[in-house]
Amino acid sequence: MCGATEGGLSLDGVDVAKEAIIQGQVTRGGDPVGNAYVRLLDRTGEFTAEVPTSATGHFRFFAADGDWTLRTLAPQADPVDRKVRAATGEVVEVEVSL
């Protein structure tokens, strides 16, 4: 995962024009949730990838263009699903509140 910076993940060194990026932060009561897991599921619900959140609750995926579901899993919380659409040249910012 790229280094987290105050206010979000840095895109320094990332050629956004050539990538479809899905990133965001997981929080509970406004506080970041580190060591949660965010899964990337394709449009049929098939597992594609999973990343742990950073200490600041941030995560990032480089995805193919299309429709995706983010499934967030954390202790003492029900799973949270979020539908997103990725497109090359765009950064989709997702806030997940547990």
PyMOL commands that set and color helices and strands:
alter all, ss='L'
color gray80, all
select helices_A, chain A and resi 16-18
alter helices_A, ss='H'
color red, helices_A
select strands_A, chain A and resi 4-5+8-9+20-28+31-32+37-41+47-52+58-63+66-73+80-86+90-97
alter strands_A, ss='S'
color yellow, strands_A
deselect
rebuild
show_as cartoon
